[in-house]
């Protein structure tokens, strides 16, 4: 008989209304943060004019958010496990609001990059929210709630695009960031009021050396991937960054295996269930983002190409918006399958649906409704997969490592999206047609990207097949639960 304190998720369960409030608030926070991914898309072509900068320098307003998110996500996850997930969630939302205000007040490049970096530092909200759900919700609510929280990554991006396009078309561009600041304040107030702090913590000392090493390695890798097309894939800068990333990440791994309290427990990450889930997450991240690159361009290219639809950015947003709604609607279905058949089956179903969606896109791309259908099919597949991933991760790690493990999984998806952007950029820049003296991506280029997106989904299916058979996941509990640390309970 253990004398360890009982986890809040196991005793003194919140009333159903309290649980509903926690889920709703955390999902809102996730959607708010995911809006940052699409917030600037409608104004990217005008950013050089707005910021009095060159196009290549203005692109850092996008790149800075990507790099900051990659660094912050695993660090915030580990700090959340150590000092409180709700506390780190609130810190992340403060950073989001601060970054939004800085951007809203910006008319030059440097403050815009600073603001976008602060926004990127808030990226850990979704994995932290999933981890709070594990600690606070009853087992029968966990699968559906984490599926919804995970899907918020796509929901916010899909719904944010038409809203951002509408604001950019009808108001001053700074209103975009005042809007995101307002949403951040609302999310902060609701989390502060309605979300309890978990007592499940590890305590200990923060691995500063490991965090600096991971940051240096990830920044080098993602900078090379995201800017390689601009600098040249064979340039000394790009190759040097790739080489630096390899050396630093190998040194990081060597150090982490020999430190008592690592930033990332690499022994946990190589467990079959965690390893293959993370590898599948990279493939899914690639697949999801490939569609986000293809569909907007097909909609906006001039009709004179023979395959472009000549539509506005607002139309692009409206076409993409149903995808987010489908992902949200898919979350409870994903949870039902996970409960009855296990998350492995749910993940494999998601991979098949995504691959089918890309197959449809190759043959259906000449009408607006074709692209709406395709985005909805792919969105459904991503909803299944993103709902299964937290269950797989949480089923293989102790409660005390939940935030760090989920944050690493989110990072894997981000790496997949970065690789997709680079690969699609190379293909679409090589397979072009000439229209009025301007090189535009060809129809075959788009079909090639869609075929690769389908291939990434098939790869995710194959990787998921190596996952161990999983008992029905009514609860996503790990084999061994960590006790709350003595100094943080009570």
Protein Blocks (a to p, Z undefined) as FASTA:
>chain_A
ZZbdcdfklgopacfklmmmmmmmmmmmmmmmmmmmmmmmmmmmmmmmmnopafklmmmm
mmmmmmmmmmmmmmmmmmmmmnopklmmmmmmmmmmmmmmmmmmpcbfklmmmmmmmmmm
mmmmmmmmmmmmmmmmcfklmmmmmmmmmmmmmmmmmmmmmmmmmmmmmmcfklmmmmmm
mmmmmmmmmmmmmmccdfbdgehaddfklmmmmmmmmmmmmmmmmmmmmnopkbmklmmm
mmmmmmmmmmmmmmmmmcfbdfbdfklmmpmklmmmmmmmmmmmmmmmmmmmmmmmmmmp
cfklopagoiafklmmmmmmmmmmmmmmmmmmmmmmmmmnojklmmmmmmmmmmmmmmmm
mmmokbfklmmmmmmmmmmmmmmmmmmmmmmmmmmccfklmmmmmmmmmmmmmmmmmmmm
mmmmmmmmmmccdeehiacddfklmmmmmmmmmmmmmmmmmmmmmpccdddffbacdfbd
cdddfklgZZ
